[in-house]
Amino acid sequence: MNKKDQALDDRLKDVYVTSEDRFIDYAAQRTDPDKPLPLSRKTVQDFEYGYREPTRVVPGRCTLRQAMQFITDHQSDPDLWTKQRIATDYKLKENVVGK
Protein backbone atom coordinates (compact mmCIF):
# COMPACT_ATOMS: atom_id res chain seq x y z
CA MET A 1 0.00 0.00 0.00
CA ASN A 2 2.82 2.37 0.79
CA LYS A 3 4.90 1.45 -2.28
CA LYS A 4 3.98 2.52 -5.80
CA ASP A 5 3.53 -0.37 -8.26
CA GLN A 6 5.30 0.88 -11.38
CA ALA A 7 3.77 -1.74 -13.73
CA LEU A 8 0.24 -0.87 -12.60
CA ASP A 9 0.98 2.83 -12.94
CA ASP A 10 2.21 2.34 -16.51
CA ARG A 11 -0.88 0.36 -17.49
CA LEU A 12 -3.20 3.03 -15.98
CA LYS A 13 -1.50 5.69 -18.09
CA ASP A 14 -2.41 3.72 -21.23
CA VAL A 15 -6.15 3.63 -20.37
CA TYR A 16 -8.26 6.08 -22.35
CA VAL A 17 -12.01 6.50 -21.69
CA THR A 18 -14.42 7.97 -24.20
CA SER A 19 -18.05 8.86 -23.60
CA GLU A 20 -20.77 8.28 -26.16
CA ASP A 21 -23.53 10.02 -24.19
CA ARG A 22 -25.24 13.00 -25.72
CA PHE A 23 -26.97 15.89 -24.05
CA ILE A 24 -30.76 15.63 -24.22
CA ASP A 25 -32.54 18.97 -24.54
CA TYR A 26 -35.84 18.39 -22.72
CA ALA A 27 -37.03 21.92 -23.46
CA ALA A 28 -37.01 21.14 -27.18
CA GLN A 29 -39.14 18.02 -26.63
CA ARG A 30 -42.02 19.90 -24.96
CA THR A 31 -45.08 20.45 -27.12
CA ASP A 32 -45.53 24.11 -26.14
CA PRO A 33 -42.20 25.79 -25.36
CA ASP A 34 -43.91 29.12 -24.52
CA LYS A 35 -45.82 27.58 -21.61
CA PRO A 36 -43.58 27.59 -18.52
CA LEU A 37 -43.39 24.63 -16.19
CA PRO A 38 -44.93 25.04 -12.71
CA LEU A 39 -42.57 26.42 -10.10
CA SER A 40 -44.37 25.00 -7.07
CA ARG A 41 -44.33 21.25 -6.61
CA LYS A 42 -46.47 21.15 -3.47
CA THR A 43 -49.63 19.08 -3.43
CA VAL A 44 -52.94 20.86 -3.37
CA GLN A 45 -54.51 21.19 0.07
CA ASP A 46 -57.29 18.68 0.65
CA PHE A 47 -60.47 20.24 1.98
CA GLU A 48 -62.18 19.00 5.12
CA TYR A 49 -65.42 17.79 3.50
CA GLY A 50 -63.97 17.05 0.07
CA TYR A 51 -64.72 20.42 -1.52
CA ARG A 52 -64.03 24.09 -0.86
CA GLU A 53 -66.71 25.70 1.25
CA PRO A 54 -68.25 28.91 -0.05
CA THR A 55 -67.29 32.16 1.62
CA ARG A 56 -70.78 33.61 1.26
CA VAL A 57 -73.97 31.64 1.88
CA VAL A 58 -77.24 32.95 0.51
CA PRO A 59 -80.30 32.94 2.81
CA GLY A 60 -82.23 29.71 2.53
CA ARG A 61 -79.08 27.63 2.08
CA CYS A 62 -76.46 26.25 4.46
CA THR A 63 -73.02 24.75 4.16
CA LEU A 64 -72.22 21.16 5.03
CA ARG A 65 -70.32 22.37 8.09
CA GLN A 66 -73.38 24.34 9.29
CA ALA A 67 -75.68 21.38 8.66
CA MET A 68 -73.40 19.08 10.65
CA GLN A 69 -73.31 21.64 13.46
CA PHE A 70 -77.07 22.09 13.82
CA ILE A 71 -77.71 18.34 13.50
CA THR A 72 -75.20 17.73 16.30
CA ASP A 73 -76.74 20.52 18.39
CA HIS A 74 -80.23 19.08 17.90
CA GLN A 75 -79.08 15.56 18.83
CA SER A 76 -77.33 16.77 21.97
CA ASP A 77 -80.21 19.00 23.19
CA PRO A 78 -83.45 18.68 21.17
CA ASP A 79 -85.43 20.87 23.61
CA LEU A 80 -83.08 23.83 23.13
CA TRP A 81 -82.36 23.33 19.41
CA THR A 82 -85.84 23.02 17.93
CA LYS A 83 -86.54 23.28 14.23
CA GLN A 84 -87.86 26.84 14.77
CA ARG A 85 -84.61 27.98 16.37
CA ILE A 86 -82.46 26.27 13.73
CA ALA A 87 -84.55 27.88 10.97
CA THR A 88 -84.17 31.37 12.45
CA ASP A 89 -80.46 31.02 13.32
CA TYR A 90 -79.45 29.69 9.91
CA LYS A 91 -82.05 31.67 7.88
CA LEU A 92 -83.74 28.55 6.54
CA LYS A 93 -87.40 27.73 5.90
CA GLU A 94 -88.95 25.88 8.79
CA ASN A 95 -90.61 23.25 6.58
CA VAL A 96 -87.21 22.41 5.04
CA VAL A 97 -85.60 21.98 8.45
CA GLY A 98 -88.45 19.81 9.76
CA LYS A 99 -88.36 17.21 6.97
N, CA, C and O atoms as a Tinker XYZ file with bonds, in Angstrom:
   396  protein
     1  N      0.812000   -1.181000    0.000000    73     2
     2  CA     0.000000    0.000000    0.000000    64     1     3
     3  C      0.866000    1.261000    0.000000    63     2     4     5
     4  O      0.518000    2.267000   -0.618000    81     3
     5  N      1.982000    1.192000    0.692000    73     3     6
     6  CA     2.824000    2.375000    0.787000    64     5     7
     7  C      3.764000    2.518000   -0.402000    63     6     8     9
     8  O      4.278000    3.606000   -0.660000    81     7
     9  N      3.997000    1.405000   -1.142000    73     7    10
    10  CA     4.901000    1.450000   -2.282000    64     9    11
    11  C      4.104000    1.575000   -3.570000    63    10    12    13
    12  O      3.031000    0.986000   -3.701000    81    11
    13  N      4.622000    2.332000   -4.512000    73    11    14
    14  CA     3.985000    2.518000   -5.796000    64    13    15
    15  C      4.344000    1.342000   -6.703000    63    14    16    17
    16  O      5.516000    0.992000   -6.844000    81    15
    17  N      3.315000    0.728000   -7.325000    73    15    18
    18  CA     3.531000   -0.373000   -8.260000    64    17    19
    19  C      3.747000    0.246000   -9.643000    63    18    20    21
    20  O      2.802000    0.750000  -10.249000    81    19
    21  N      4.941000    0.212000  -10.127000    73    19    22
    22  CA     5.296000    0.884000  -11.377000    64    21    23
    23  C      4.586000    0.257000  -12.578000    63    22    24    25
    24  O      4.174000    0.981000  -13.484000    81    23
    25  N      4.432000   -1.065000  -12.609000    73    23    26
    26  CA     3.771000   -1.739000  -13.732000    64    25    27
    27  C      2.298000   -1.339000  -13.797000    63    26    28    29
    28  O      1.769000   -1.079000  -14.878000    81    27
    29  N      1.647000   -1.292000  -12.657000    73    27    30
    30  CA     0.242000   -0.872000  -12.602000    64    29    31
    31  C      0.102000    0.585000  -13.022000    63    30    32    33
    32  O     -0.835000    0.939000  -13.738000    81    31
    33  N      1.017000    1.417000  -12.586000    73    31    34
    34  CA     0.975000    2.831000  -12.938000    64    33    35
    35  C      1.146000    3.020000  -14.446000    63    34    36    37
    36  O      0.487000    3.876000  -15.037000    81    35
    37  N      2.006000    2.245000  -15.065000    73    35    38
    38  CA     2.207000    2.342000  -16.514000    64    37    39
    39  C      0.964000    1.886000  -17.285000    63    38    40    41
    40  O      0.593000    2.496000  -18.289000    81    39
    41  N      0.335000    0.833000  -16.821000    73    39    42
    42  CA    -0.882000    0.360000  -17.489000    64    41    43
    43  C     -2.027000    1.365000  -17.342000    63    42    44    45
    44  O     -2.806000    1.544000  -18.278000    81    43
    45  N     -2.143000    2.030000  -16.175000    73    43    46
    46  CA    -3.202000    3.029000  -15.978000    64    45    47
    47  C     -3.002000    4.249000  -16.872000    63    46    48    49
    48  O     -3.973000    4.895000  -17.266000    81    47
    49  N     -1.764000    4.561000  -17.190000    73    47    50
    50  CA    -1.496000    5.691000  -18.086000    64    49    51
    51  C     -1.918000    5.387000  -19.523000    63    50    52    53
    52  O     -2.163000    6.309000  -20.300000    81    51
    53  N     -2.006000    4.111000  -19.882000    73    51    54
    54  CA    -2.414000    3.722000  -21.226000    64    53    55
    55  C     -3.934000    3.654000  -21.387000    63    54    56    57
    56  O     -4.421000    3.545000  -22.512000    81    55
    57  N     -4.679000    3.714000  -20.311000    73    55    58
    58  CA    -6.150000    3.633000  -20.373000    64    57    59
    59  C     -6.704000    4.963000  -20.846000    63    58    60    61
    60  O     -6.317000    6.026000  -20.362000    81    59
    61  N     -7.637000    4.881000  -21.824000    73    59    62
    62  CA    -8.264000    6.076000  -22.355000    64    61    63
    63  C     -9.764000    5.821000  -22.403000    63    62    64    65
    64  O    -10.200000    4.843000  -23.011000    81    63
    65  N    -10.555000    6.673000  -21.781000    73    63    66
    66  CA   -12.007000    6.497000  -21.691000    64    65    67
    67  C    -12.690000    7.528000  -22.570000    63    66    68    69
    68  O    -12.388000    8.720000  -22.506000    81    67
    69  N    -13.610000    7.057000  -23.386000    73    67    70
    70  CA   -14.420000    7.968000  -24.198000    64    69    71
    71  C    -15.883000    7.815000  -23.798000    63    70    72    73
    72  O    -16.312000    6.746000  -23.364000    81    71
    73  N    -16.627000    8.878000  -23.946000    73    71    74
    74  CA   -18.045000    8.861000  -23.601000    64    73    75
    75  C    -18.872000    9.028000  -24.863000    63    74    76    77
    76  O    -18.575000    9.879000  -25.702000    81    75
    77  N    -19.899000    8.222000  -24.995000    73    75    78
    78  CA   -20.769000    8.283000  -26.162000    64    77    79
    79  C    -22.112000    8.916000  -25.809000    63    78    80    81
    80  O    -23.007000    8.958000  -26.654000    81    79
    81  N    -22.271000    9.402000  -24.598000    73    79    82
    82  CA   -23.529000   10.017000  -24.187000    64    81    83
    83  C    -23.708000   11.357000  -24.880000    63    82    84    85
    84  O    -22.740000   12.065000  -25.159000    81    83
    85  N    -24.964000   11.694000  -25.151000    73    83    86
    86  CA   -25.243000   13.001000  -25.718000    64    85    87
    87  C    -26.174000   13.753000  -24.776000    63    86    88    89
    88  O    -26.898000   13.154000  -23.981000    81    87
    89  N    -26.140000   15.036000  -24.880000    73    87    90
    90  CA   -26.971000   15.895000  -24.050000    64    89    91
    91  C    -28.387000   15.901000  -24.627000    63    90    92    93
    92  O    -28.576000   16.140000  -25.820000    81    91
    93  N    -29.370000   15.640000  -23.783000    73    91    94
    94  CA   -30.765000   15.633000  -24.219000    64    93    95
    95  C    -31.384000   16.965000  -23.827000    63    94    96    97
    96  O    -31.383000   17.333000  -22.652000    81    95
    97  N    -31.903000   17.676000  -24.792000    73    95    98
    98  CA   -32.541000   18.968000  -24.540000    64    97    99
    99  C    -34.033000   18.729000  -24.324000    63    98   100   101
   100  O    -34.797000   18.620000  -25.283000    81    99
   101  N    -34.446000   18.647000  -23.043000    73    99   102
   102  CA   -35.838000   18.386000  -22.720000    64   101   103
   103  C    -36.741000   19.553000  -23.083000    63   102   104   105
   104  O    -37.925000   19.348000  -23.351000    81   103
   105  N    -36.219000   20.756000  -23.099000    73   103   106
   106  CA   -37.030000   21.922000  -23.458000    64   105   107
   107  C    -37.475000   21.844000  -24.913000    63   106   108   109
   108  O    -38.562000   22.311000  -25.253000    81   107
   109  N    -36.649000   21.259000  -25.770000    73   107   110
   110  CA   -37.010000   21.135000  -27.180000    64   109   111
   111  C    -38.062000   20.055000  -27.393000    63   110   112   113
   112  O    -38.770000   20.087000  -28.399000    81   111
   113  N    -38.185000   19.111000  -26.486000    73   111   114
   114  CA   -39.139000   18.021000  -26.629000    64   113   115
   115  C    -40.548000   18.408000  -26.186000    63   114   116   117
   116  O    -41.509000   17.722000  -26.533000    81   115
   117  N    -40.687000   19.489000  -25.431000    73   115   118
   118  CA   -42.017000   19.897000  -24.959000    64   117   119
   119  C    -42.872000   20.325000  -26.140000    63   118   120   121
   120  O    -42.360000   20.838000  -27.135000    81   119
   121  N    -44.184000   20.110000  -26.023000    73   119   122
   122  CA   -45.078000   20.451000  -27.117000    64   121   123
   123  C    -45.283000   21.956000  -27.243000    63   122   124   125
   124  O    -45.393000   22.473000  -28.355000    81   123
   125  N    -45.334000   22.661000  -26.122000    73   123   126
   126  CA   -45.535000   24.111000  -26.139000    64   125   127
   127  C    -44.389000   24.773000  -25.385000    63   126   128   129
   128  O    -44.453000   24.879000  -24.160000    81   127
   129  N    -43.355000   25.218000  -26.065000    73   127   130
   130  CA   -42.200000   25.791000  -25.362000    64   129   131
   131  C    -42.488000   27.145000  -24.718000    63   130   132   133
   132  O    -41.725000   27.586000  -23.858000    81   131
   133  N    -43.584000   27.821000  -25.120000    73   131   134
   134  CA   -43.915000   29.116000  -24.519000    64   133   135
   135  C    -44.580000   28.970000  -23.160000    63   134   136   137
   136  O    -44.583000   29.913000  -22.369000    81   135
   137  N    -45.137000   27.814000  -22.882000    73   135   138
   138  CA   -45.816000   27.581000  -21.608000    64   137   139
   139  C    -44.781000   27.152000  -20.565000    63   138   140   141
   140  O    -44.155000   26.102000  -20.714000    81   139
   141  N    -44.597000   27.948000  -19.520000    73   139   142
   142  CA   -43.579000   27.590000  -18.523000    64   141   143
   143  C    -44.043000   26.435000  -17.639000    63   142   144   145
   144  O    -45.240000   26.223000  -17.446000    81   143
   145  N    -43.094000   25.712000  -17.120000    73   143   146
   146  CA   -43.390000   24.629000  -16.188000    64   145   147
   147  C    -43.759000   25.211000  -14.837000    63   146   148   149
   148  O    -43.310000   26.311000  -14.511000    81   147
   149  N    -44.563000   24.514000  -14.032000    73   147   150
   150  CA   -44.929000   25.041000  -12.709000    64   149   151
   151  C    -43.710000   25.142000  -11.801000    63   150   152   153
   152  O    -42.830000   24.281000  -11.811000    81   151
   153  N    -43.682000   26.213000  -11.017000    73   151   154
   154  CA   -42.568000   26.420000  -10.104000    64   153   155
   155  C    -42.800000   25.735000   -8.766000    63   154   156   157
   156  O    -41.844000   25.308000   -8.117000    81   155
   157  N    -44.045000   25.625000   -8.348000    73   155   158
   158  CA   -44.369000   25.004000   -7.069000    64   157   159
   159  C    -44.692000   23.528000   -7.290000    63   158   160   161
   160  O    -45.473000   23.178000   -8.174000    81   159
   161  N    -44.093000   22.685000   -6.491000    73   159   162
   162  CA   -44.330000   21.245000   -6.612000    64   161   163
   163  C    -45.081000   20.699000   -5.402000    63   162   164   165
   164  O    -45.090000   19.492000   -5.163000    81   163
   165  N    -45.713000   21.595000   -4.637000    73   163   166
   166  CA   -46.473000   21.152000   -3.474000    64   165   167
   167  C    -47.796000   20.543000   -3.921000    63   166   168   169
   168  O    -48.327000   20.902000   -4.973000    81   167
   169  N    -48.320000   19.636000   -3.135000    73   167   170
   170  CA   -49.628000   19.077000   -3.428000    64   169   171
   171  C    -50.705000   20.064000   -3.013000    63   170   172   173
   172  O    -50.503000   20.892000   -2.124000    81   171
   173  N    -51.823000   19.965000   -3.654000    73   171   174
   174  CA   -52.938000   20.859000   -3.368000    64   173   175
   175  C    -53.557000   20.455000   -2.035000    63   174   176   177
   176  O    -53.694000   19.271000   -1.729000    81   175
   177  N    -53.928000   21.461000   -1.249000    73   175   178
   178  CA   -54.505000   21.193000    0.067000    64   177   179
   179  C    -55.844000   20.481000   -0.092000    63   178   180   181
   180  O    -56.681000   20.892000   -0.895000    81   179
   181  N    -56.041000   19.418000    0.674000    73   179   182
   182  CA   -57.287000   18.680000    0.651000    64   181   183
   183  C    -58.257000   19.351000    1.605000    63   182   184   185
   184  O    -57.894000   19.680000    2.734000    81   183
   185  N    -59.482000   19.554000    1.159000    73   183   186
   186  CA   -60.471000   20.242000    1.982000    64   185   187
   187  C    -61.119000   19.272000    2.960000    63   186   188   189
   188  O    -61.105000   18.057000    2.758000    81   187
   189  N    -61.687000   19.833000    4.027000    73   187   190
   190  CA   -62.183000   19.003000    5.120000    64   189   191
   191  C    -63.326000   18.084000    4.687000    63   190   192   193
   192  O    -63.337000   16.906000    5.043000    81   191
   193  N    -64.283000   18.606000    3.926000    73   191   194
   194  CA   -65.424000   17.791000    3.505000    64   193   195
   195  C    -65.329000   17.394000    2.032000    63   194   196   197
   196  O    -66.335000   17.001000    1.441000    81   195
   197  N    -64.163000   17.486000    1.438000    73   195   198
   198  CA   -63.969000   17.052000    0.069000    64   197   199
   199  C    -64.129000   18.140000   -0.975000    63   198   200   201
   200  O    -63.828000   17.911000   -2.146000    81   199
   201  N    -64.588000   19.300000   -0.591000    73   199   202
   202  CA   -64.716000   20.416000   -1.522000    64   201   203
   203  C    -64.528000   21.717000   -0.758000    63   202   204   205
   204  O    -64.641000   21.754000    0.468000    81   203
   205  N    -64.241000   22.779000   -1.494000    73   203   206
   206  CA   -64.031000   24.087000   -0.860000    64   205   207
   207  C    -65.382000   24.672000   -0.464000    63   206   208   209
   208  O    -66.315000   24.721000   -1.266000    81   207
   209  N    -65.467000   25.110000    0.780000    73   207   210
   210  CA   -66.715000   25.700000    1.249000    64   209   211
   211  C    -66.851000   27.124000    0.734000    63   210   212   213
   212  O    -65.856000   27.837000    0.606000    81   211
   213  N    -68.070000   27.539000    0.439000    73   211   214
   214  CA   -68.255000   28.906000   -0.047000    64   213   215
   215  C    -67.994000   29.930000    1.053000    63   214   216   217
   216  O    -68.202000   29.660000    2.236000    81   215
   217  N    -67.539000   31.097000    0.645000    73   215   218
   218  CA   -67.287000   32.157000    1.624000    64   217   219
   219  C    -68.571000   32.902000    1.969000    63   218   220   221
   220  O    -68.704000   33.441000    3.068000    81   219
   221  N    -69.514000   32.934000    1.033000    73   219   222
   222  CA   -70.783000   33.614000    1.265000    64   221   223
   223  C    -71.909000   32.620000    1.035000    63   222   224   225
   224  O    -71.930000   31.919000    0.024000    81   223
   225  N    -72.843000   32.560000    1.973000    73   223   226
   226  CA   -73.972000   31.636000    1.878000    64   225   227
   227  C    -75.243000   32.464000    1.752000    63   226   228   229
   228  O    -75.519000   33.325000    2.588000    81   227
   229  N    -76.005000   32.201000    0.717000    73   227   230
   230  CA   -77.241000   32.952000    0.513000    64   229   231
   231  C    -78.294000   32.490000    1.504000    63   230   232   233
   232  O    -78.271000   31.331000    1.917000    81   231
   233  N    -79.217000   33.358000    1.899000    73   231   234
   234  CA   -80.295000   32.942000    2.814000    64   233   235
   235  C    -81.120000   31.815000    2.184000    63   234   236   237
   236  O    -81.405000   31.822000    0.987000    81   235
   237  N    -81.484000   30.869000    3.009000    73   235   238
   238  CA   -82.230000   29.709000    2.532000    64   237   239
   239  C    -81.340000   28.515000    2.231000    63   238   240   241
   240  O    -81.833000   27.430000    1.923000    81   239
   241  N    -80.042000   28.709000    2.318000    73   239   242
   242  CA   -79.077000   27.630000    2.082000    64   241   243
   243  C    -78.143000   27.533000    3.282000    63   242   244   245
   244  O    -78.050000   28.461000    4.085000    81   243
   245  N    -77.455000   26.406000    3.397000    73   243   246
   246  CA   -76.463000   26.253000    4.461000    64   245   247
   247  C    -75.318000   25.406000    3.928000    63   246   248   249
   248  O    -75.483000   24.649000    2.972000    81   247
   249  N    -74.171000   25.542000    4.549000    73   247   250
   250  CA   -73.018000   24.745000    4.157000    64   249   251
   251  C    -73.082000   23.393000    4.850000    63   250   252   253
   252  O    -73.870000   23.196000    5.775000    81   251
   253  N    -72.264000   22.482000    4.406000    73   251   254
   254  CA   -72.217000   21.156000    5.027000    64   253   255
   255  C    -71.749000   21.262000    6.472000    63   254   256   257
   256  O    -72.233000   20.534000    7.339000    81   255
   257  N    -70.809000   22.166000    6.732000    73   255   258
   258  CA   -70.325000   22.374000    8.094000    64   257   259
   259  C    -71.456000   22.871000    9.010000    63   258   260   261
   260  O    -71.602000   22.409000   10.141000    81   259
   261  N    -72.259000   23.830000    8.493000    73   259   262
   262  CA   -73.377000   24.344000    9.285000    64   261   263
   263  C    -74.420000   23.259000    9.521000    63   262   264   265
   264  O    -74.963000   23.151000   10.621000    81   263
   265  N    -74.704000   22.461000    8.507000    73   263   266
   266  CA   -75.677000   21.380000    8.664000    64   265   267
   267  C    -75.208000   20.369000    9.700000    63   266   268   269
   268  O    -75.996000   19.919000   10.532000    81   267
   269  N    -73.934000   20.011000    9.653000    73   267   270
   270  CA   -73.405000   19.076000   10.652000    64   269   271
   271  C    -73.502000   19.676000   12.056000    63   270   272   273
   272  O    -73.787000   18.971000   13.024000    81   271
   273  N    -73.263000   20.986000   12.154000    73   271   274
   274  CA   -73.310000   21.641000   13.458000    64   273   275
   275  C    -74.724000   21.638000   14.023000    63   274   276   277
   276  O    -74.915000   21.273000   15.183000    81   275
   277  N    -75.735000   22.040000   13.221000    73   275   278
   278  CA   -77.073000   22.089000   13.819000    64   277   279
   279  C    -77.686000   20.704000   13.999000    63   278   280   281
   280  O    -78.562000   20.536000   14.847000    81   279
   281  N    -77.256000   19.715000   13.234000    73   279   282
   282  CA   -77.708000   18.340000   13.496000    64   281   283
   283  C    -77.119000   17.846000   14.812000    63   282   284   285
   284  O    -77.817000   17.218000   15.608000    81   283
   285  N    -75.844000   18.126000   15.042000    73   283   286
   286  CA   -75.197000   17.734000   16.299000    64   285   287
   287  C    -75.825000   18.457000   17.481000    63   286   288   289
   288  O    -76.068000   17.852000   18.525000    81   287
   289  N    -76.087000   19.752000   17.318000    73   287   290
   290  CA   -76.736000   20.517000   18.393000    64   289   291
   291  C    -78.109000   19.947000   18.708000    63   290   292   293
   292  O    -78.468000   19.807000   19.877000    81   291
   293  N    -78.883000   19.617000   17.677000    73   291   294
   294  CA   -80.226000   19.075000   17.897000    64   293   295
   295  C    -80.176000   17.707000   18.570000    63   294   296   297
   296  O    -81.021000   17.400000   19.411000    81   295
   297  N    -79.185000   16.879000   18.203000    73   295   298
   298  CA   -79.075000   15.556000   18.827000    64   297   299
   299  C    -78.645000   15.661000   20.280000    63   298   300   301
   300  O    -79.074000   14.866000   21.117000    81   299
   301  N    -77.795000   16.642000   20.586000    73   299   302
   302  CA   -77.328000   16.770000   21.974000    64   301   303
   303  C    -78.392000   17.392000   22.877000    63   302   304   305
   304  O    -78.498000   17.007000   24.041000    81   303
   305  N    -79.186000   18.347000   22.373000    73   303   306
   306  CA   -80.214000   19.001000   23.192000    64   305   307
   307  C    -81.403000   19.364000   22.304000    63   306   308   309
   308  O    -81.492000   20.496000   21.828000    81   307
   309  N    -82.324000   18.414000   22.074000    73   307   310
   310  CA   -83.447000   18.683000   21.171000    64   309   311
   311  C    -84.444000   19.713000   21.722000    63   310   312   313
   312  O    -85.155000   20.352000   20.946000    81   311
   313  N    -84.503000   19.880000   23.040000    73   311   314
   314  CA   -85.428000   20.869000   23.606000    64   313   315
   315  C    -84.941000   22.292000   23.338000    63   314   316   317
   316  O    -85.752000   23.186000   23.097000    81   315
   317  N    -83.639000   22.509000   23.378000    73   315   318
   318  CA   -83.078000   23.832000   23.130000    64   317   319
   319  C    -82.988000   24.126000   21.632000    63   318   320   321
   320  O    -83.319000   25.228000   21.194000    81   319
   321  N    -82.539000   23.141000   20.846000    73   319   322
   322  CA   -82.363000   23.332000   19.410000    64   321   323
   323  C    -83.548000   22.739000   18.654000    63   322   324   325
   324  O    -83.454000   21.655000   18.078000    81   323
   325  N    -84.644000   23.453000   18.663000    73   323   326
   326  CA   -85.841000   23.024000   17.929000    64   325   327
   327  C    -85.706000   23.428000   16.473000    63   326   328   329
   328  O    -84.792000   24.165000   16.104000    81   327
   329  N    -86.625000   22.937000   15.647000    73   327   330
   330  CA   -86.536000   23.282000   14.226000    64   329   331
   331  C    -86.816000   24.764000   13.997000    63   330   332   333
   332  O    -86.324000   25.341000   13.027000    81   331
   333  N    -87.618000   25.401000   14.895000    73   331   334
   334  CA   -87.859000   26.841000   14.767000    64   333   335
   335  C    -86.573000   27.634000   15.020000    63   334   336   337
   336  O    -86.258000   28.567000   14.283000    81   335
   337  N    -85.842000   27.260000   16.055000    73   335   338
   338  CA   -84.608000   27.980000   16.373000    64   337   339
   339  C    -83.555000   27.773000   15.288000    63   338   340   341
   340  O    -82.867000   28.718000   14.903000    81   339
   341  N    -83.428000   26.548000   14.796000    73   339   342
   342  CA   -82.464000   26.273000   13.731000    64   341   343
   343  C    -82.820000   27.077000   12.483000    63   342   344   345
   344  O    -81.935000   27.628000   11.828000    81   343
   345  N    -84.107000   27.146000   12.153000    73   343   346
   346  CA   -84.545000   27.884000   10.973000    64   345   347
   347  C    -84.243000   29.376000   11.109000    63   346   348   349
   348  O    -83.823000   30.007000   10.139000    81   347
   349  N    -84.447000   29.940000   12.282000    73   347   350
   350  CA   -84.173000   31.369000   12.447000    64   349   351
   351  C    -82.670000   31.645000   12.514000    63   350   352   353
   352  O    -82.205000   32.632000   11.943000    81   351
   353  N    -81.906000   30.799000   13.197000    73   351   354
   354  CA   -80.461000   31.022000   13.322000    64   353   355
   355  C    -79.736000   30.895000   11.979000    63   354   356   357
   356  O    -78.814000   31.659000   11.692000    81   355
   357  N    -80.148000   29.945000   11.176000    73   355   358
   358  CA   -79.447000   29.691000    9.912000    64   357   359
   359  C    -80.195000   30.251000    8.699000    63   358   360   361
   360  O    -79.803000   29.995000    7.560000    81   359
   361  N    -81.264000   31.009000    8.933000    73   359   362
   362  CA   -82.049000   31.667000    7.878000    64   361   363
   363  C    -82.555000   30.651000    6.855000    63   362   364   365
   364  O    -82.391000   30.819000    5.646000    81   363
   365  N    -83.174000   29.594000    7.377000    73   363   366
   366  CA   -83.742000   28.546000    6.540000    64   365   367
   367  C    -85.253000   28.529000    6.705000    63   366   368   369
   368  O    -85.781000   29.087000    7.667000    81   367
   369  N    -85.954000   27.892000    5.770000    73   367   370
   370  CA   -87.401000   27.729000    5.899000    64   369   371
   371  C    -87.658000   26.618000    6.913000    63   370   372   373
   372  O    -86.957000   25.607000    6.954000    81   371
   373  N    -88.678000   26.839000    7.721000    73   371   374
   374  CA   -88.952000   25.881000    8.793000    64   373   375
   375  C    -89.412000   24.544000    8.241000    63   374   376   377
   376  O    -89.089000   23.506000    8.817000    81   375
   377  N    -90.160000   24.536000    7.136000    73   375   378
   378  CA   -90.612000   23.250000    6.580000    64   377   379
   379  C    -89.450000   22.441000    5.979000    63   378   380   381
   380  O    -89.528000   21.215000    5.902000    81   379
   381  N    -88.394000   23.108000    5.561000    73   379   382
   382  CA   -87.206000   22.413000    5.038000    64   381   383
   383  C    -86.419000   21.793000    6.184000    63   382   384   385
   384  O    -85.899000   20.685000    6.050000    81   383
   385  N    -86.327000   22.488000    7.295000    73   383   386
   386  CA   -85.597000   21.977000    8.452000    64   385   387
   387  C    -86.337000   20.805000    9.084000    63   386   388   389
   388  O    -85.698000   19.877000    9.579000    81   387
   389  N    -87.644000   20.823000    9.079000    73   387   390
   390  CA   -88.447000   19.809000    9.757000    64   389   391
   391  C    -88.673000   18.550000    8.972000    63   390   392   393
   392  O    -89.347000   17.648000    9.471000    81   391
   393  N    -88.143000   18.430000    7.758000    73   391   394
   394  CA   -88.361000   17.214000    6.974000    64   393   395
   395  C    -87.620000   16.041000    7.520000    63   394   396
   396  O    -87.705000   14.945000    6.967000    81   395
